[in-house]
Amino acid sequence: MLALQKAEASIEFMVFLGILLLFFVFFLGIVGMNNNDISESTVYTSASNILNTVVNEINTASRIEGYHREFSIPDSLPNGEKYNITVYNNTELRMVKIEWNKGKSITENIDTANVTGNASAGNNKIENLNGEVYINAG
């Protein structure tokens, strides 16, 4: 009878450990998903800030004849990932787009179609010469 009680206690203990292990794995999965969401949110916010910096510089330069300024944007996003900035400057598409991580992107409109050049990671030079905005040109 005593051996049966020991065996029953061992089985109950193993079941308890199994349930505890499943709970622990589930908990780690939830924490991992939340950590990934936080990381993606941080990257998106940083990309949005970079985009706003470029758009504000272009819009300011387009309004002030003779405007000349150097500005800097980060070399990479918080996760170390590189990004590309494209200025669309025709009458149909007047916007700036930042792209990263295989197709993730944000766009924002600009006030002028008279833009030549593109902003890039690091130091940039922008100027307004005779109503034309030049970015890193020359």
C-alpha positions in Angstrom: 0.0 0.0 0.0 2.9 2.3 0.8 4.5 1.7 -2.6 1.2 2.6 -4.3 1.0 5.9 -2.4 4.6 6.8 -3.4 3.8 6.0 -7.0 0.7 8.1 -6.9 2.6 11.0 -5.4 5.3 10.7 -8.0 2.7 10.8 -10.8 1.0 13.8 -9.3 4.3 15.6 -9.0 5.1 14.9 -12.7 1.7 16.1 -13.8 2.2 19.3 -11.7 5.7 19.8 -13.2 4.2 19.3 -16.7 1.5 21.9 -16.1 4.1 24.3 -14.7 6.3 23.8 -17.7 3.5 24.5 -20.1 2.5 27.6 -18.2 6.2 28.8 -18.3 6.5 28.2 -22.1 3.2 30.0 -22.7 4.3 33.0 -20.5 7.7 33.2 -22.4 5.9 33.2 -25.7 3.6 36.1 -24.6 6.6 38.1 -23.3 8.5 37.5 -26.6 5.6 38.7 -28.7 5.3 41.9 -26.6 9.0 42.5 -26.9 8.8 42.3 -30.7 5.9 44.7 -30.8 7.8 47.2 -28.7 10.8 46.9 -30.9 8.7 47.4 -34.1 7.0 50.4 -32.5 10.4 52.0 -31.6 11.7 51.5 -35.2 8.5 53.0 -36.7 8.7 56.0 -34.4 12.3 56.6 -35.3 11.6 56.3 -39.1 8.7 58.7 -38.7 11.0 61.2 -36.9 13.6 60.9 -39.7 10.9 61.4 -42.3 9.5 64.5 -40.5 13.0 66.0 -40.3 13.5 65.7 -44.1 10.0 66.9 -45.0 10.3 69.9 -42.6 13.7 70.8 -44.2 12.3 70.6 -47.7 9.1 72.6 -46.9 11.2 75.3 -45.1 13.7 75.5 -48.0 10.8 75.8 -50.5 9.4 78.9 -48.8 12.7 80.8 -48.3 14.7 82.0 -51.3 18.4 81.7 -50.5 17.8 79.1 -47.8 20.9 77.1 -47.0 21.4 74.6 -44.2 23.1 71.4 -43.2 21.2 68.8 -41.2 21.9 65.3 -40.0 19.8 62.2 -39.8 20.8 58.9 -38.1 22.9 56.4 -40.1 20.4 53.6 -39.1 17.2 52.8 -37.3 17.3 51.7 -33.6 17.6 48.1 -34.5 20.7 48.8 -36.7 18.8 48.5 -39.9 19.5 50.7 -42.9 16.8 52.7 -44.6 16.3 54.6 -47.9 14.7 58.0 -48.4 13.2 58.9 -51.8 11.9 62.3 -52.8 9.1 62.1 -55.4 9.1 65.6 -57.1 6.6 65.6 -59.9 3.3 67.3 -60.2 1.4 64.1 -59.4 3.5 62.8 -56.5 5.0 65.4 -54.2 6.1 63.4 -51.3 9.0 61.9 -49.4 9.1 58.1 -48.6 11.3 56.3 -46.1 11.6 52.5 -46.6 13.1 49.8 -44.4 12.9 46.1 -43.7 11.6 44.6 -47.0 8.8 46.9 -47.9 7.9 48.7 -44.7 7.5 52.4 -45.4 6.0 55.7 -44.5 5.2 58.6 -46.8 4.5 62.3 -46.2 3.6 65.1 -48.6 5.8 68.1 -49.4 4.8 71.6 -50.5 6.8 71.8 -53.7 7.7 69.7 -56.8 10.8 71.7 -57.4 13.2 69.4 -55.6 16.4 68.0 -56.9 18.4 65.3 -55.1 17.7 63.0 -52.2 18.5 63.0 -48.5 20.6 60.2 -47.1 21.7 58.8 -43.8 24.3 61.1 -42.1 25.0 64.7 -43.0 22.9 66.5 -45.7 23.0 69.9 -47.3 19.8 71.6 -48.5 19.5 75.0 -50.3 17.0 77.0 -52.3 18.4 78.6 -55.4 16.0 80.6 -57.6 13.0 78.7 -56.3 14.5 75.2 -56.8 15.3 73.1 -53.7 18.6 71.1 -53.9 19.4 68.3 -51.5 23.0 67.1 -51.6 23.5 68.4 -55.1 26.9 69.8 -55.8 
